[in-house]
Amino acid sequence: MDAGQRRAAYPGNVLFTAREIAEAVNGRCADVGESVVVNGTAFDSRELTAGQLFVPIVGERDGHDFISQAVANGAPAYLTQRELGNAEATAIQVTDTSAAYLALGAAARRRLPDRVIGVTGSVGKTSTKDLCAAAMQAHFRTQANPTSFNNDLGVPFTLTNAADDTEVVVVEMGMRGLGEIARLCRVASPNVGVVTIIGEAHVGRLGGVGGVAQAKGELIEALPSSGTAVLNADQPVCLALAHRTDAAVLSFGRNGGDVRAEDIRLDDMARPSFRLATPWGSIHVVLAVSGTHMAVNAAAAAAAALAVGTPLAAVAAGLGRARLSPWRMEMTRTHAGVIVLNDAYNANPTSMTAALDTLAALPGSGRRVAVLGQMAELDDDGPKRHRDMADYARERGIEVIAVGTNDYGIVATQNPLIMLRELVSGDGVLVKGSRVAGLETLAAALTA
């Protein structure tokens, strides 16, 4: 069965036979079932859709223990590091299932068009990825990582589950150390690379902002000379990455750049509207997400979308319909009229400053309260950076409630809900911290 016949028989994701998978990952296929077709991949047996290849990952739990469950859920084939057995599906034996998954992701990428946009940055990469995908969906059939699925599992998952008629793929790339983004680029082969901002996330692991710039710049180094680097013009350390590529450079920003968010205005829910100025012309954009900094993220997304040929009007329309992944600047109003800003997915000084600015910018004279958890993975100055954030909040008339850490210079409270009971209509509360803080549960309780 050739590629055209497979598409006709199995419309949907990029398709592989078991034999093709074995060849792509340097594995050995069971004698029976080499022609079986898989339609996408999964590495969680609970989330697997019938027809997908199951990839058992060896980590805190061994995914091989769930092969039988995956087969019962409809997996026609699976990878394995163990001896080929007699499971009711086709086994493909490999040395390392994680490495094989990356290799299969690279094979899927080779079947996709040459419009792959890589997105990284210390702050805003998931929101920019969401905005970027939205900016192109009005013109191109677009695939993007779900939520923050941006690592050695998320990138091949995204590529192998792209529909066979995909025209653009947006691939968010995260990292915790040097070499990780370079490895993801060898899989995704991006021809557009977006760096949102270089900040203090992971500085404890990388020895400072210079180390973060080195790691994030691996995306820019991986671009072909025919590609485009999309860089933050408002941050010199980010714009300096232009020296690490022969690709074209398209800058973005608020205060400068080729693609600019100008004359930003906020409504009563801190949703920005602005003039998007570009080399392709200018257009008015109204976002449905909150925060002044989201206008700059939208400018980055627009630059990437324009670089691959999306018409400007389609970009503006797509940005206006964009919705972000959960727990990122989610603005809701309770039945009592209290505005809750849920930005609980992660935190570092840069994103914390932006969230506090958004809280302070809410219209009206009500109380402004920030419930703050730990900012993780900072360097030895971490306690000072927490106190600086508390001072920054107070200077803007924001009360601070600390949860799970005393680093803000405030004794942490055990039950912040009690302290928030007196909030009334017109008041606003921000909930923010790194993932270790788990403050999304508090945000949910506030809005329940």
N, C-alpha and C positions, 0 to 999 in steps of 0.2 A: 504494500500500500504506500503510494508516494505522498508527498506533503499535501497536494491538492485533494487527493482522495480522503486523507485523514481529516482535513478541515470540513469536507462535506459530510463525513460520517460522524465527526465529533466537533461540532461548532463550539467555540469557546476559547479556552486558554491555549498557550503554546503547547503543542503536543509532542510527545516522544514515545517511541517504542522502548521496550525494556532493553533490547539490543543497543539502541542508540544511546540510552542512558549509560549502559555499561561501557561503551566506547568513550563517552564524554568524561567519565569519572575514573577511567582506567580500572574498571572492575570486572568481575566475572559473573555472567548471568547463568542462572540455572538452565539446564538443558531444555526444560519444558517452559514454554511461555515467552520465548524471546520476542514474539511479535505482538505481545499484549501492549495496548496503548494506555498511557497515563495522561490525565488531563489536569495539570497543575500539581502542586506539592503541598504537604503539611508535615509539621514535626510535632504536633500535638494531636494525639489520637482522638481527643474529645472534640477537636475543632475540624477534624478531617471530613471532607465532602466525598461522597462516593465517586470513584474514578481517579482520585489523587494518589500520587506516590507518597508513601510514608517514609520519612527520614528520621530514624531513631537517634537522638542526640545523647551522648554520654556526658552527664554532668553530675549535679547533686543526686539526680535520679537517672537510672539507665533506661533510655527510651526503648531498648530492646525488650524490656519487660512488658511493653504495651503493643508489641507487634500483633498479637492475636486480636486485641481490641480494635486496632486499626483495620485489620483484615475484615473483622466482623462489621465495621462501619463502612466497608466498601472499597478499601484500598486494593487495587489489582496487582500491585507490586510494592516492594519495599527494599531499602538498602539495609545491609547488615555487616557488622564486623565479625560475626560469628560464622560457624560452619553452615553451609547451605542445608536447610532442613526440609521438612515435608509440610510446611504451612500451606494453606489453601490460597496461595498467591505466589507470584513470581519473585524470587529472591535475587538480589544483585549484591554480590559480596565485594566489599571494599576494605581497604586498610583502615580508613578513618572516615566515619560518616560525616563529620563536620567539614573536613577538607573536601570530601566528595560533593557536599551540598554547594560549596563555593564553586567548584568546577562545573557543576550542573547549571548554576546561575550564570556563569560565563558562557556556557553553551546556549542557554536561552537568550542571552543578550545578543549573540551573533545572529539570531534569527529576527531580531527586532530592528526597526528603522534607526537611522543614525541621528535621532533626536533624544538624547539622554541628558538630563539636567541633574547634576550633583549639587546638593545643598549641605553646607556645614556652617559652623559658627559656634561661639561660646553661648550666645543668647539668640533666641528667635528662629532657630533653624526649623523647628517643627511648624511654627506658625507660618514662616515664609514658604515652607514646602506646601502647606495647605493652600496658601494664597496663590502660589505659583501654579499648582494644579488647577485651581479654580479659574485663573486668568486664561488658561489655554483650553479649557473644556468646551467653551463655546465655539471653538474652531477646529480643535484636534481631538481625536479619541485618546484619552489620557489615562495613564496608570500612575499611581503613587504609593509610597509606603503607607500602610495603615498606622495611625497614631505616631508614636516615636519608635517605630520598628526599624532601627537604623544601624544594626550591628551585623556580625557574621551570619546571623540567622535571618534577620529582617531583609537584608539586601537580596540574597538569593531567593527568598520567599517572594519578594516583590517582582523579580524578573521572571521567575518560573510560573507565576500566576497571572502574568499579563495576558490579556486577550490577544488572539492571533491577528486582530486588526488594529492593534495599538499603534498610534502614530507618535506619541510622546510618552516618555517615562520620566517621572521626577523621583529621584532617589536621595533621600536624606541619609547623611553619613555622620555617625557619631564616633567618638574615640575616647579612650582613657589613657593613651600613650602614643609614642612615636611609632610610625609604621603601620598603624591600624587603618587610617584612611587610604594610604597607598595600597594596602591589600584589597580594600573594598573597590578602589578604582580599577584594579586589575580584573575585577569581576564585572563591574558595571560599564567600564570604558566610557565615561561621560565625555561629551563634546562641549558642554557648557558647565561651568563651575561657579557656584554662588557662595561667597563667604559673607555672612551677615554682619558679624562683628567679632573682634578678638578681645576677650575679656578674661576674667579671673576664674572661670570654671576650670577645675583640674590643675590649678597652678601648683598645688601641693605635690602632684605627681610629676609635673613637667618642669619644675624649677623656675617658675615665673612666667610672665606674659610672653617673653621671648620664646620660651619652649612651646607655649600654646600656639604662637604664630608659626613656628616651625612645623608643628603637627597639622594645623589647619591648612597650611600652604601646600601640603602633599596633594590636595585636590587640584590646585592650580598647576602644579608641576606635571600632573598626569594628563592635562588637556593637550589635544593635538594642535598643531600650528593653525589648522583650519577652524579651531574652536573659538570660544569666547569666555573670558574670565569676567565675572560680575562682582565688583568689589566696592566696599563702602568708602565713599569719598570723604565722609565726615570723620574718618579715623585714619590718620597717617600710617599706623602700623599695618592696617588692613590694605590700604591702597598700595603700600610698598610691595605687596605680593606680586604686583605686576611685573617686577623684575625677574620673577621665577618662571616665566612662561613666554613662549613665542606666539601664543594665541592673541587674538584681538582682546582689548580691554574695554568694557562698558561699565562705567562707574554709576553709583546711585547715592542718594542722600537727601538730607533736608536743607543743608546749607550750601551744597554744591553737588557736582556730579553731572553726568550726561542725562540721567533720568532722576527727576527731582519731585519731591512732594512739597508743594508750595502753598502758602496761605491756608494752613491747616486750621480747621475750626471743629469744635466738639459740640455735640448735642447734649441733652440732659442725661444721657446714659454714657457719656464720654466716647461716643462713636464718631470717628473723624470723617470729615469731608475735606477735599483738597483739590488743588489743580495739579494734575500730573503732567509735567513738562518733559518732553522727550525729543530726540532727534527726528522722530516720526511725526511730530506735532504735539499739541496739548489737548487735554480733555479733562472734564470734571469727574471726580470719582467720589462716591459715597460708600463707606464701608459699613457693614453690619456687625463689626466686632469693635471692641472698646480699647482705647489707649492711643495717645498721640504717637507712640513708637510704632504702632501698627501701620501708620501711614508710611513710615520709612520701610518697614518690612514689605509693604505693598509695592513700593517703588523698586525694591530689589526683585520681587516677583515679576513685576512688569518688565524690567530690563531683560530678565531671562526669557520671558514669553516673547517679547519683541525680537530678541536675538534669533529665535528659531522660526520667525515668520508669522507670528500671530498678529492679526490686524489690531490697530490701536483701539477701535471701538469695541472689539470683542474682549480685549484685555480689561477695559473699564467695566463692561457688563459683567464679566466673570468675577472680577474683584468685588463688585457690589453684592454678588450672591454668595461669596465665600463664607464658610463656617469653619471654625478651628477645631482641632482635636480637643478632647475633654481636659478640663482643669487649667485651661490657658485663657486668662482674661475673660472668663465667663461672667457676665454681668446679669444679675437677676434682681427682681424686686420682690420682697416678701409680702404676704397679705397685710402686714402692718405698715408697709411702705418703706421699709429699710432696704437700701441698696447693698447687695452683697457682691463683692468682686472676688471670684474664686480663681486665684492664680497659683494653685497649690501643687502644680506638677513638679516644679523645681525652683531653685533660688540661688543666685549669686549676687554680688554687689551691683552689677550692671542691671540685671533684671529687677532686682529689688528697688533700685532707684526709679526705674520706669513705672513700676506698679504703684509706688508711693506717690509719684507725680500724678498718675491717673486718679488716684483716690483724692488727692488734694484739689484736683481740677474739677471735681463734681460740682455742679451749680448748687446754690443754696447755702444756708448758714448752719446746717445741722452738724452734729458731732461727726468726727472722722476718727475711726478706730482701726488700727492695724494689728491683727493677730499673727505673730511672726514665729515661725519655727527656725530650726538651725539652717544655716547656709553651710553645706558640707563641702569637703575637699578643698578648703582654702589652705594657705600656707601657714607659717608660724604666726602671722599677723591676724589670724582668724578672729580671735576675741576682740581685737581692736576694730576690725572691720564691722563686727556686729554692733559695737558701741557707736561707731560712726553712723550706721544706719538708724539706730535709735535717735541719735542727735538730729539726723537729717529729717526724720519724721516729725520730731517735736518742733523743729524750726518751721515746719509747714502746718502747724496746728493739729497734728495727728497724735492721738493717744496710742501708746504701744502696750500690747499685752504679749508677753513672751510665753511660749509653750515648749517644754522639753529642753530648754537650755537657759542658763543664767548669763550667757555671753553678751546679751544686750544691755547688761548693767541693771537688769530688772529681775527680781525673783520670779521664776517661772510659776505660772498658775497651773493647778491640777485640773480645774474645770472652768475653762474660759466661757462656756455657755452661761454660767451664773453671772459673770461680769457683763454679759451682753444683753441681759434681760431688759435693761432699762432703755435700750435703743428704741426710738420712735420714728415715725414717718419723716423722711428727709435726712435721716442719719445714714452714714455709709460705713461699711466695714470691709477691709481687705483681709483675706486669708492667704498666707503665702509661706512656703518653706521648702526645703529640699525633700526628695522622695522619702528619706528616712523619717521625716516628721509625720508623714501620713495625714496631713491636715485636710485632705479632701473629705474625710468623714465629718469633720467639724463644719465645713461649708455645706455639706448635704443636710446636716442637722439644722443649720441656720435657716435653710430655705424650705425645710419640710413643712 
